[in-house]
């Protein structure tokens, strides 16, 4: 597959000359280091940075730099053999899976990094499942070859078993590692690669990369592994002609093999494996970098080979899939929004069809994103400057054609997930799926100055990050930021401080409880005052009885003889409902009761609407003092998806949270199980964090509000005590 390596600064334009590749993998697998090595090999930078020194390529980018480096999507464009390669580096932390899904939306293939020194963990399987869920073509890259526990062959078999439905041969290498002389520690370093397709050896040394013919035992090693690789490629590409030639013993030409490799990879069913390492003193060029770049150019699908997202008109009428054609009508999508104090607001846009040009008006549609906190909108905006990162600067682009990625400046209304299209032919792309945030973080402004800027800062924060949700609860009054986990929350609050100058304090999250009567009771409200002029006179007597859950507050009257004039009965009801909204015991809304006004007294001069409202509220409080007031807590249906090995631990943990397990269900594919339970909301406020620890990062869950149920007496007493003490 190899030719003379080198970058082509005059790379051809057009979709066929573009490769959009997302780098996926767990944290610590070496994605950023791999990006550096590829950038050096492609001539995008003169040297590789070091993560620990804070001078990696992504750090040099003024858009993606500083404290957000490892937790957000970063674009690194390269040029190789006449192709423009857009590398999308994604975070490997589970809290930032939204960044990975945005990268998967923008890319056409994935490089999945796995450490050669680690077993295939649950985190690896979870991220692999994210790629598989969208049918993303992908290749594996083994890193950390110089680690003490590195074992390429064992990890490859483990990847095949864990990621290939139990088949150890599901992941097949395109290159075999060749080892040099063992050092003083007894370990032999990887010094070269044996190319199974071209039958050539690439050696990496102090003088760079050099190719030679196989020698010694290498041909036998090559033939054995090459046969398995070719059979895998032909089987997954379903090329019967090439299969017949192979079975007939004919020599297979390289062009046909590479074409079938691309077909197999594009279908998302064949996952070739490569190995890579950064440049060292012993190897001036990063090992495997040329091979990786060649695979991207020759074996990964171009934008036109991947189906575009479904599109409709903004009002929902279906439209044909947009072609990957620069001359077609514009269809693009904002996959990420970011703000920078030096550059301003920028939108990372993937162009699926047509051509995006600076200073042209576009239609911006945000329909279908209401579950992400976005209001439906149809607006027209003028596109600002187009650019891509280039070292420490942004390189201007005259246009972005179908298949390309570019940053767009000054889109004031466009948010992540919005569709950009022609003003003459507005379109709406089906949104990609985003996980629901499950960790509530209650916040308060640190000071008066922060309070004035809080709402604007939070609105911008949520608009940029679809995995974040903002809620101002009407009953508790708390401002709650729903996040994916603790790390996500920390980054969000830091972003709020540094980008928007808003400091906040976190406070204890309050579950929205309710109150109800434990038994029937009667109450009397007396509002009699005389302080000069018109006085206040209103007396009412009520009966209160509990109702079934979900009944709310009902009001009726059985007054006879005009004891309470008809015009004041509505006043009593208003006072009762106002008091119910405030609560009668612990300050939570009172629900599921029927209040009956049965008697009262009025004065021809001193009775008024305000007096009977006050009397109604007093009567309800009086009735509450006669019986036990129960606290009702919200209960949610929790659905937890975990590997089978953690089912017992999860069920036991849910039971310990006062939960009732209502059933289990095997997932359709894979070895994972859904565990469904009904659990009080108070017990799962931090379940997003606890489940990650319990299932080693392999579990996820959803919650659906069900109903309110009586809280156990000892817990209710603790809540009342806390309220009385000002907690």
C-alpha positions in Angstrom: 0.0 0.0 0.0 3.0 2.3 0.4 4.5 4.8 -1.9 7.0 7.5 -1.2 5.6 9.3 1.8 5.1 13.0 1.9 2.5 15.7 2.2 0.9 17.4 -0.8 0.2 21.0 0.1 -1.8 21.4 -3.1 -4.3 18.7 -2.3 -7.1 18.4 -4.8 -10.4 19.8 -3.8 -13.7 17.9 -4.0 -15.5 15.2 -1.9 -13.4 12.4 -3.4 -10.2 14.0 -2.0 -11.5 14.3 1.6 -11.3 11.9 4.4 -13.1 12.7 7.7 -11.8 10.4 10.5 -12.7 10.4 14.1 -10.3 9.1 16.7 -12.0 7.1 19.4 -10.8 5.1 22.3 -10.6 5.2 26.1 -8.8 7.9 28.0 -5.1 7.1 28.2 -5.0 5.0 25.0 -2.8 7.6 23.3 -5.2 9.3 20.9 -3.6 12.8 21.2 -0.1 11.3 20.9 -1.2 9.5 17.8 -2.5 12.7 16.3 0.8 14.3 16.9 2.7 11.5 15.2 0.4 11.6 12.2 0.8 15.4 12.0 4.6 15.1 12.0 4.5 12.4 9.4 2.2 14.5 7.2 4.3 17.6 7.6 1.7 19.6 9.5 4.1 20.4 12.3 7.8 20.1 12.7 7.8 18.2 15.9 5.4 16.3 18.1 4.3 18.0 21.3 4.0 16.3 24.7 0.7 16.2 26.6 2.6 16.6 29.9 4.3 19.7 28.6 1.1 21.2 27.4 2.4 21.8 23.9 0.5 19.3 21.8 -0.9 20.3 18.4 -4.4 20.7 19.8 -2.9 23.1 22.5 -1.5 25.3 19.8 -5.0 25.8 18.3 -6.5 28.9 19.8 -10.0 27.5 19.5 -9.4 24.1 21.2 -6.6 24.9 23.6 -5.9 25.4 27.4 -8.0 23.8 30.1 -10.5 22.1 27.7 -8.0 20.1 25.7 -8.8 16.6 26.8 -12.6 16.9 27.1 -13.8 18.2 23.8 -13.8 17.5 20.1 -10.8 18.9 18.3 -10.3 19.3 14.5 -6.8 18.7 13.1 -6.6 18.9 9.3 -3.7 17.2 7.4 -2.7 16.8 3.8 -1.5 13.4 2.5 -1.1 12.2 -1.1 -3.4 14.7 -2.5 -6.1 14.1 0.1 -7.3 16.4 2.9 -7.6 14.4 6.1 -9.7 15.9 8.8 -8.8 14.2 12.1 -11.4 14.6 14.9 -9.8 13.9 18.2 -12.4 13.0 20.8 -12.2 12.6 24.6 -12.2 9.1 26.0 -14.0 9.9 29.3 -17.5 8.5 29.7 -18.8 11.9 30.8 -18.0 13.3 27.4 -19.7 10.7 25.2 -21.6 13.6 23.6 -18.4 14.9 22.1 -17.7 11.4 20.6 -21.2 11.2 19.1 -20.7 14.7 17.6 -17.4 13.4 16.1 -19.2 10.3 14.8 -21.8 12.5 13.1 -19.1 14.5 11.4 -16.8 11.7 10.3 -17.0 8.9 7.7 -14.7 6.4 9.4 -13.0 5.9 12.8 -9.5 5.0 14.1 -10.1 3.2 17.3 -7.1 3.3 19.7 -6.4 0.5 22.1 -3.4 0.2 24.4 -1.2 -2.8 23.6 -0.3 -3.0 27.3 -3.9 -3.3 28.7 -6.7 -5.8 28.5 -9.8 -4.9 26.6 -11.8 -3.2 29.4 -15.4 -2.3 29.7 -14.7 1.2 28.7 -13.2 0.0 25.4 -16.3 -2.1 24.8 -18.6 0.7 25.6 -16.9 3.1 23.2 -16.7 0.4 20.5 -20.5 0.0 20.9 -20.9 3.7 20.3 -19.2 3.4 17.0 -21.1 0.2 16.1 -24.5 1.8 16.9 -24.1 4.2 14.0 -22.5 1.7 11.7 -19.2 3.6 11.6 -16.4 2.0 9.5 -13.4 1.6 11.8 -9.9 0.3 12.1 -8.0 -0.5 15.3 -4.7 1.1 16.2 -2.6 -0.5 18.9 -0.5 2.0 20.9 1.9 2.0 23.8 4.2 -0.5 22.1 7.1 0.5 24.4 5.2 -0.3 27.7 6.5 -3.1 29.9 3.4 -5.2 29.5 2.9 -4.6 25.8 1.8 -7.7 23.9 0.5 -7.1 20.4 -0.6 -10.6 19.6 -2.5 -11.2 22.8 -4.3 -7.8 22.7 -5.2 -8.4 19.0 -6.8 -11.8 20.0 -8.5 -10.1 22.9 -9.9 -7.4 20.7 -11.3 -10.0 18.3 -13.0 -11.9 21.1 -14.3 -8.8 23.0 -15.2 -6.6 20.0 -15.9 -9.2 17.3 -18.7 -11.2 18.8 -16.4 -13.7 20.4 -14.3 -14.5 17.3 -10.6 -14.1 18.0 -9.9 -13.7 14.3 -12.5 -11.0 13.8 -9.8 -8.4 14.1 -7.0 -9.1 11.5 -3.8 -7.1 11.3 -2.7 -5.4 8.1 0.9 -5.3 9.4 2.9 -7.6 11.7 5.4 -6.1 14.1 9.1 -6.9 13.7 11.3 -6.8 16.8 14.8 -5.7 17.3 17.5 -7.0 19.7 16.4 -7.3 23.3 17.7 -4.6 25.6 19.1 -4.8 29.1 15.7 -5.3 30.5 15.1 -8.3 28.2 12.4 -6.6 26.1 12.7 -6.4 22.4 11.5 -3.1 20.8 9.3 -3.0 17.7 11.5 -1.7 14.9 9.6 -2.4 11.8 6.4 -3.6 10.1 5.7 -6.4 7.8 3.1 -5.3 5.2 0.8 -8.3 4.5 -0.6 -6.8 1.3 2.5 -5.6 -0.5 4.9 -8.2 1.0 7.3 -5.5 1.9 9.1 -4.6 5.2 9.2 -1.1 6.6 12.0 -0.4 9.0 12.0 2.6 11.3 15.3 3.7 12.6 17.4 6.8 13.4 17.6 7.7 9.7 13.9 7.5 9.2 11.8 5.0 7.4 13.1 2.5 4.8 11.6 -0.4 2.9 13.1 -3.7 2.0 12.2 -7.2 0.9 11.4 -9.9 3.6 14.3 -12.0 4.7 15.0 -15.0 6.9 11.9 -16.3 8.7 9.8 -13.3 7.6 8.4 -14.8 4.4 6.9 -17.8 6.2 5.4 -15.5 8.9 4.0 -13.3 6.2 2.3 -16.1 4.1 0.5 -17.5 7.1 -1.0 -14.2 8.3 -1.6 -12.9 4.7 -3.8 -15.8 3.9 -6.2 -15.1 6.8 -6.2 -11.4 6.0 -7.1 -11.9 2.3 -9.8 -14.4 3.2 -11.3 -11.9 5.7 -11.2 -9.1 3.1 -12.8 -11.1 0.4 -15.5 -12.5 2.6 -16.5 -9.1 4.0 -16.3 -7.4 0.6 -18.3 -10.2 -1.0 -16.2 -10.1 -4.1 -16.9 -13.5 -5.7 -14.6 -12.9 -8.6 -11.6 -12.3 -6.4 -12.6 -15.3 -4.2 -12.6 -17.6 -7.3 -9.2 -16.3 -8.3 -7.8 -16.7 -4.8 -9.2 -20.3 -4.4 -7.8 -21.1 -7.8 -4.3 -20.1 -6.7 -4.0 -17.1 -9.0 -1.8 -14.2 -7.9 -3.9 -11.3 -6.7 -3.0 -7.9 -7.8 -2.6 -5.2 -5.1 -5.1 -2.8 -6.7 -7.9 -5.4 -6.4 -7.0 -6.2 -2.8 -7.0 -2.5 -1.8 -10.3 -1.9 -3.6 -11.9 -4.9 -1.7 -10.3 -3.6 1.5 -12.0 -0.3 1.1 -15.3 -2.0 0.4 -15.1 -4.2 3.4 -14.1 -1.3 5.7 -16.8 1.0 4.3 -19.5 -1.6 5.1 -18.5 -1.4 8.8 -18.1 -5.2 9.0 -14.3 -5.5 8.6 -11.9 -4.0 11.1 -8.2 -4.1 10.1 -5.7 -3.6 12.8 -2.5 -1.5 12.7 0.2 -0.5 15.2 1.7 2.9 15.8 4.2 4.6 18.0 5.5 8.2 18.2 9.0 9.2 17.0 11.9 8.4 19.4 15.7 8.8 19.3 15.8 5.2 18.0 13.2 5.9 15.3 13.2 9.4 13.9 9.7 8.9 12.3 6.7 7.6 14.2 6.4 3.9 13.6 3.3 3.0 11.6 2.3 6.6 10.8 2.9 6.3 7.1 0.9 3.1 7.0 -1.9 4.7 8.9 -2.1 7.7 6.6 -2.1 5.4 3.6 -4.9 3.3 5.1 -7.0 6.5 5.6 -6.5 7.6 2.1 -6.8 4.3 0.3 -8.9 2.1 2.7 -11.3 4.5 4.3 -14.5 5.7 2.6 -14.8 9.2 1.0 -17.7 11.3 2.1 -19.7 10.3 -1.0 -19.6 6.7 0.1 -21.4 7.2 3.3 -25.2 7.9 3.4 -26.1 11.4 4.5 -28.6 11.9 7.4 -32.3 11.9 6.5 -33.7 15.3 5.7 -37.2 16.9 5.6 -38.5 20.3 5.2 -38.8 22.3 8.4 -42.5 21.4 8.5 -41.8 17.7 8.3 -42.3 16.9 4.6 -39.8 14.2 3.4 -37.0 15.1 1.0 -34.6 12.9 -1.0 -31.2 12.3 0.7 -28.9 15.2 -0.2 -26.1 14.1 -2.7 -22.5 14.7 -1.8 -22.2 17.1 -4.7 -20.7 20.6 -4.4 -23.1 21.9 -7.0 -26.2 20.6 -5.2 -28.3 22.7 -2.8 -26.7 23.3 0.5 -27.2 20.9 3.4 -24.9 21.3 6.4 -25.0 20.7 10.1 -23.5 22.4 13.2 -21.8 19.5 15.0 -20.1 21.7 17.7 -20.3 25.2 19.0 -17.6 26.9 20.9 -16.7 30.3 22.3 -13.2 31.7 22.6 -12.3 35.1 24.3 -10.0 35.9 21.4 -11.9 34.6 18.4 -15.5 34.8 19.5 -18.2 32.3 18.8 -17.4 29.6 16.2 -19.5 26.7 14.8 -17.9 23.5 13.6 -19.9 22.6 10.5 -20.0 19.4 8.4 -21.1 20.1 4.8 -23.0 17.1 3.5 -24.2 18.6 0.2 -23.6 21.8 -1.8 -21.0 24.5 -1.0 -20.8 26.8 2.0 -19.4 30.3 1.2 -18.6 33.2 3.4 -20.9 36.2 3.5 -23.8 34.3 2.0 -27.2 34.0 3.8 -28.3 30.6 5.0 -31.4 29.2 6.5 -30.9 27.9 10.1 -33.4 25.4 11.4 -33.4 24.0 14.9 -36.7 22.0 14.8 -36.6 18.6 16.4 -34.1 19.5 19.1 -36.5 20.5 21.9 -35.4 17.5 23.9 -32.0 19.2 24.1 -33.5 22.4 25.5 -33.6 24.1 22.2 -36.6 26.1 21.1 -37.9 25.5 17.6 -36.6 28.2 15.3 -36.4 29.1 11.6 -34.1 32.1 11.0 -31.8 33.4 8.3 -28.2 34.3 9.1 -25.2 35.5 7.1 -22.3 33.2 7.2 -19.1 34.7 8.6 -15.5 33.8 7.8 -14.7 30.1 7.1 -11.5 28.6 8.5 -9.6 25.5 9.7 -6.9 25.2 12.4 -3.3 25.6 11.2 -0.8 25.4 14.0 -1.4 28.5 16.2 -3.5 30.2 13.6 -6.7 29.8 11.8 -6.3 29.3 8.0 -9.0 31.1 6.0 -11.0 29.0 3.5 -12.6 30.5 0.4 -15.4 27.9 0.6 -16.3 24.5 2.1 -17.6 22.0 -0.4 -19.6 18.8 0.2 -17.8 16.4 2.5 -15.6 19.1 4.2 -15.4 20.4 7.7 -14.9 24.1 8.6 -15.3 26.5 11.4 -17.9 29.2 10.7 -17.7 32.6 12.5 -20.6 34.8 13.6 -23.5 32.4 13.5 -25.3 34.1 16.4 -28.4 31.9 16.4 -27.1 28.6 15.2 -26.7 26.0 17.9 -25.2 22.5 18.0 -27.4 20.2 15.9 -28.9 22.9 13.8 -29.2 22.5 10.0 -27.8 25.1 7.6 -29.4 25.1 4.2 -30.3 27.3 1.2 -32.7 30.0 1.9 -34.6 29.0 -1.2 -34.8 25.3 -0.2 -34.9 25.1 3.6 -34.1 21.7 5.0 -34.0 20.0 8.4 -31.7 17.1 9.2 -32.8 14.3 11.5 -30.9 15.0 14.8 -28.4 12.4 16.0 -29.1 10.7 19.4 -27.7 12.3 22.5 -27.6 10.7 25.9 -29.8 12.2 28.6 -27.8 13.8 31.4 -28.6 12.1 34.7 -26.5 14.0 37.4 -28.3 17.0 38.8 -26.1 19.8 40.1 -27.9 22.6 41.9 -26.1 26.0 41.6 -26.4 29.5 43.0 -24.8 32.7 41.8 -21.7 33.5 43.9 -22.5 37.2 44.2 -24.8 40.0 42.9 -22.6 40.6 39.8 -22.7 36.9 39.0 -26.5 36.8 39.4 -27.0 39.4 36.7 -25.0 37.4 34.2 -26.0 33.9 35.3 -29.0 33.3 33.0 -27.1 34.4 29.8 -24.1 32.3 30.7 -26.1 29.2 31.4 -28.2 29.6 28.2 -25.0 29.8 26.1 -23.5 26.8 27.9 -26.5 24.6 27.3 -26.7 25.8 23.6 -23.1 24.7 23.1 -23.4 21.3 24.8 -26.4 19.1 23.9 -25.6 16.7 26.7 -26.4 19.3 29.3 -29.8 20.4 30.4 -30.9 23.4 32.4 -33.9 23.3 34.8 -35.4 25.9 37.1 -37.7 23.9 39.3 -40.9 25.6 40.1 -41.4 24.0 43.5 -37.9 24.0 45.0 -36.8 27.2 43.2 -33.4 25.7 42.5 -31.4 26.2 39.3 -30.3 22.7 38.3 -27.7 21.9 35.7 -28.1 18.3 34.6 -24.8 16.8 33.6 -23.3 13.5 32.5 -21.1 13.1 35.5 -18.8 14.8 38.0 -16.1 15.6 35.5 -18.7 17.0 33.0 -20.1 19.2 35.8 -16.6 20.5 36.8 -15.7 21.3 33.2 -19.1 23.1 32.7 -18.7 25.3 35.8 -15.1 26.1 34.9 -16.2 27.0 31.4 -19.0 29.2 32.9 -16.3 31.0 34.9 -13.6 31.4 32.3 -15.8 32.1 29.2 -18.7 34.1 30.6 -17.2 35.5 33.8 -19.9 33.9 36.0 -18.9 32.3 39.4 -21.4 29.9 41.0 -21.6 27.8 44.1 -23.0 24.3 44.2 -25.6 23.6 46.8 -27.4 20.4 47.9 -29.9 19.2 45.3 -33.4 19.1 46.7 -35.8 16.5 45.5 -39.2 18.0 44.8 -41.4 16.5 47.5 -45.1 16.9 48.0 -47.5 16.8 51.0 -50.9 15.2 51.5 -53.4 14.6 54.3 -53.0 11.2 56.1 -56.7 11.2 57.1 -59.8 13.3 56.9 -60.0 16.5 59.0 -61.9 19.7 59.5 -60.7 23.2 59.9 -61.9 26.7 60.8 -60.5 29.9 59.4 -61.3 33.2 61.2 -60.1 36.5 59.7 -61.6 39.2 61.9 -59.8 42.5 62.3 -60.8 46.1 62.9 -58.3 48.9 62.6 -60.2 52.0 61.5 -62.3 52.3 58.4 -63.4 49.1 56.8 -62.4 46.1 58.8 -61.9 42.5 57.7 -64.5 39.9 58.5 -64.5 36.3 57.2 -65.2 33.0 58.8 -65.2 29.7 56.9 -65.4 26.0 57.9 -64.0 23.3 55.7 -63.7 19.5 55.5 -60.6 18.0 54.0 -60.4 14.4 52.8 -57.5 12.6 51.0 -57.9 11.5 47.4 -56.1 8.9 45.3 -52.6 9.7 44.0 -52.6 12.1 41.0 -55.9 13.8 41.9 -54.4 17.2 42.7 -56.5 19.6 44.7 -60.3 19.6 44.3 -62.6 22.2 45.8 -66.3 22.1 46.3 -68.9 23.7 48.6 -72.1 22.6 50.4 -72.9 26.0 51.8 -76.7 26.6 52.3 -78.7 29.7 53.3 -76.1 32.1 52.1 -73.8 31.7 55.1 -71.0 32.5 52.7 -72.2 34.8 49.9 -71.7 33.3 46.5 -69.3 36.0 45.4 -66.9 35.0 48.2 -66.8 31.2 47.7 -64.3 31.7 44.8 -62.2 33.8 47.2 -62.1 30.9 49.7 -61.1 28.6 46.9 -58.3 31.0 45.9 -57.0 31.1 49.5 -57.1 27.3 49.9 -55.2 26.8 46.6 -52.6 29.4 47.4 -52.0 27.8 50.8 -51.8 24.3 49.2 -49.2 25.5 46.8 -47.1 26.7 49.8 -47.6 23.6 51.8 -48.8 23.1 55.4 -46.0 21.1 57.0 -42.6 21.2 55.4 -43.1 23.8 52.7 -43.9 21.4 49.8 -47.0 21.6 47.6 -50.1 20.0 49.1 -51.8 17.5 46.7 -54.4 14.8 46.4 -57.1 16.3 48.7 -60.7 17.4 48.3 -61.6 20.6 50.2 -65.3 21.1 50.9 -66.5 24.5 52.2 -69.6 23.7 54.3 -70.2 26.8 56.4 -69.1 30.3 57.3 -70.1 33.8 58.2 -69.9 37.1 56.5 -70.4 40.8 57.3 -72.3 43.1 55.0 -69.7 45.9 55.3 -66.3 44.3 56.4 -66.3 41.1 54.4 -64.1 41.2 51.2 -62.3 39.1 48.7 -59.0 39.4 50.6 -60.6 38.5 53.9 -62.1 35.3 52.6 -58.9 34.4 50.9 -57.1 34.7 54.2 -59.8 32.7 56.0 -59.6 29.9 53.5 -55.8 29.6 54.0 -56.2 29.7 57.8 -58.9 27.0 57.6 -56.6 24.7 55.6 -53.7 25.2 58.0 -56.1 24.5 61.0 -57.2 21.2 59.4 -53.6 20.2 58.8 -52.9 20.6 62.5 -55.5 18.0 63.3 -54.0 15.0 61.4 -50.8 13.5 60.2 -49.4 15.2 57.1 -47.6 12.7 54.9 -44.6 13.6 52.7 -44.7 12.2 49.2 -41.5 11.5 47.3 -41.2 11.1 43.5 -40.5 7.6 42.3 -38.9 6.9 38.9 -38.7 3.9 36.7 -35.0 3.2 36.3 -33.7 1.1 33.4 -30.1 0.1 33.7 -28.1 -1.5 30.9 -25.1 -3.4 32.1 -23.0 -6.4 31.1 -24.3 -9.7 32.4 -21.5 -10.0 35.0 -22.8 -7.0 36.9 -26.5 -7.9 37.0 -26.4 -9.3 40.5 -24.4 -6.4 41.9 -26.7 -3.8 40.3 -29.9 -5.5 41.5 -28.6 -5.7 45.0 -27.6 -2.0 44.9 -31.0 -0.9 43.7 -32.7 -2.9 46.5 -30.4 -1.1 48.9 -31.8 2.2 47.6 -35.3 1.3 48.5 -35.9 0.2 45.0 -38.2 -2.5 43.7 -36.8 -4.5 40.8 -39.6 -5.2 38.4 -37.8 -7.3 35.9 -34.8 -8.0 33.7 -34.6 -8.2 29.9 -31.7 -9.5 27.7 -30.5 -7.0 25.1 -31.2 -8.1 21.6 -27.5 -8.2 20.7 -24.5 -8.7 22.9 -24.1 -9.9 26.4 -25.8 -7.1 28.3 -29.0 -7.0 30.3 -31.6 -4.4 31.1 -32.5 -4.2 34.8 -35.8 -2.3 35.4 -36.7 -1.0 38.9 -38.8 1.6 40.6 -36.7 3.7 42.8 -37.3 6.9 44.9 -35.6 9.9 43.2 -33.9 10.8 46.4 -31.9 7.6 46.2 -30.6 8.1 42.7 -29.5 11.7 42.6 -25.9 10.6 42.3 -26.6 7.2 40.6 -24.8 8.4 37.5 -21.6 8.5 39.5 -22.3 5.4 41.6 -23.2 3.2 38.6 -20.0 4.0 36.9 -18.0 2.8 39.9 -20.2 -0.3 40.4 -20.1 -1.5 36.8 -16.5 -0.2 36.0 -17.7 2.3 33.5 -19.7 -0.1 31.4 -23.3 0.7 32.6 -25.8 3.4 31.6 -29.3 4.1 32.7 -32.4 6.1 32.1 -35.1 7.4 34.4 -38.7 8.1 33.8 -40.9 9.8 36.4 -43.7 7.5 37.6 -45.6 8.9 40.6 -45.3 10.1 44.1 -45.4 7.7 47.1 -45.5 8.3 50.9 -42.0 8.7 52.3 -41.0 6.4 55.2 -41.8 8.1 58.6 -38.2 8.3 59.8 -37.1 9.9 56.5 -40.0 12.3 56.5 -39.2 13.3 60.1 -35.6 14.0 59.1 -36.8 16.2 56.2 -39.1 18.2 58.5 -36.3 18.6 61.0 -34.0 19.9 58.3 -36.6 22.4 57.2 -37.2 23.6 60.7 -33.4 24.1 61.1 -33.2 26.1 57.9 -31.5 23.4 55.9 
